[in-house]
Amino acid sequence: MTSPFPAPLISLTWTDHVTGAEGYLVVDRLVRGVSSGGLRMRKGCTLAEVAGLARGMTMKEALHFDAEDTQARYIPLGGAKGGIDCDPRDPAAYGVLVRFLRAVRPYVESVWTTGEDLGLSQDLVDRAAAEAGLVSTVQAVFPLLDDEEGARRRLADAFAVTVDGLGLDELVGGCGVAESVLAALDRAGVAHAGTRVSLQGFGTMGGATARFLSRAGLAVVAIADVKGTIADPSGLDVEALLAARDAHGAVDRGALRKGEEELPADAWLAADAEVLVPAAVSYAVDAVNQASVRARWVVEAANMPVLPEAETLLAARGITVLPDVVVNSGTNAWWWWTLFGDVEADAEEAFGHTRRAMRALVGQVLDRAAADGCTPRAAAHALAADRLPVMAERFGWYR
Ligand SMILES: NC(=O)c1ccc[n+]([C@@H]2O[C@H](COP(=O)([O-])OP(=O)(O)OC[C@H]3O[C@@H](n4cnc5c(N)ncnc54)[C@H](O)[C@@H]3O)[C@@H](O)[C@H]2O)c1
């Protein structure tokens, strides 16, 4: 039998002729000729990291495929990812981004749909894509749409929706992360009110997750950004901190209230909280620093934040890691629910659909983990491995 996870279909390295910066594109798999996966920019990004993220996208797409659902319009795509090894705050970064998109333009036009990820905002990616001569960062999927014009209008309208100062596109991912947390708490019979949460990252994912969890009654007791940790055991003022962020998700320390103290960078990890949400960088929790984790759940809003050895050690201590491929899959799914027409350009409809889908998925994964006696990550991989051959048979790799 062939493996449900063969080697990546396309894997390439680009070198910028101006700065020498490297960029990577990995298309892990195609479904109907198309793949989905964001573009990240960070100093130190590697091809191996991008390949791991592309594989994760294959799984996220498969996990949102329900072979029995005849109503769903969105049919999952393959997985892919792009990455550029450059500091997004470097003055040369925008030029690097435009040249990378120019170089990979044939892939964006035909097989790779992309969007913002770590270090980049959707506005910036859209602006650079237009400068690189692209119609849209998701144009490869247009031939699969029944009504391309209506679909594009719906997506554009959805991107224009804001809720209390934040764009809907910046909120749906965190809505999905928060719902994963709440589903885990409900399953364990733990009340939302008063449950404490600590996050690493306060950008798109971390910021939105903190908003949804604080509005659900949890106390956000620590937040780390690139400058360090901000903590208050009685609960931070999340909305005030959201309003004090710069374009890269760093909080202006001048906006801190009395009682909100500044702590070292890794203090978020050891916070006295029931839930930890790594929502910034990959490889944040390793075999050594996992020893300081006191939480009962680690909920992966970021991609690949917990290293495998760390997860084994955490599991041995009874700490559950809810995996990235499940927890942070909401943003990607929302793009496609909107474009294919499962949801309209409406915040309440988008949040409702996201909540139902995430709660169902977390339930399936935890049921499978209990049945197989394995971690939620192994259970999620097993569910994806069951679904991928069905997708391949029904839709094919190429259109
Ligand atoms: N944006 C999305 O739609 C999306 C979807 C799924 C997964 N993710 C994943 O979520 C993670 C965060 O993405 P994002 O889009 O929210 O990024 P972002 O750039 O919007 O925000 C990143 C946040 O992390 C902080 N940060 C950066 N380096 C840090 C460090 N070393 N220590 C502590 N904090 C640090 C920044 O200050 C900022 O608050 C990434 O792993 C990304 O792949 C993002």
The ligand as an ORCA input file, in Angstrom:
! r2SCAN-3c Opt
* xyz 0 1
  N      -2.176     34.161     10.947
  C      -2.835     33.056     10.711
  O      -3.873     33.090     10.095
  C      -2.323     31.736     11.217
  C      -3.095     30.603     10.996
  C      -2.652     29.375     11.493
  C      -1.471     29.328     12.192
  N      -0.725     30.448     12.389
  C       0.511     30.308     13.155
  O       0.398     31.070     14.350
  C       1.684     31.575     14.717
  C       1.599     33.084     14.871
  O       1.179     33.636     13.640
  P       0.547     35.097     13.556
  O       0.018     35.231     12.187
  O      -0.304     35.328     14.741
  O       1.878     35.970     13.691
  P       1.998     37.555     13.922
  O       3.203     37.967     13.178
  O       0.706     38.245     13.682
  O       2.279     37.668     15.506
  C       3.382     37.058     16.088
  C       3.392     37.405     17.567
  O       4.442     36.653     18.190
  C       5.336     37.544     18.846
  N       6.670     36.966     18.775
  C       7.473     36.861     17.697
  N       8.623     36.250     18.047
  C       8.524     35.974     19.367
  C       9.374     35.358     20.299
  N      10.562     34.892     19.932
  N       8.938     35.245     21.573
  C       7.713     35.690     21.947
  N       6.868     36.281     21.098
  C       7.276     36.409     19.830
  C       5.201     38.871     18.144
  O       5.627     39.956     18.957
  C       3.700     38.872     17.881
  O       3.006     39.251     19.058
  C       2.650     31.092     13.647
  O       3.231     29.876     14.060
  C       1.751     30.844     12.469
  O       2.297     29.881     11.587
  C      -1.123     31.648     11.911
*
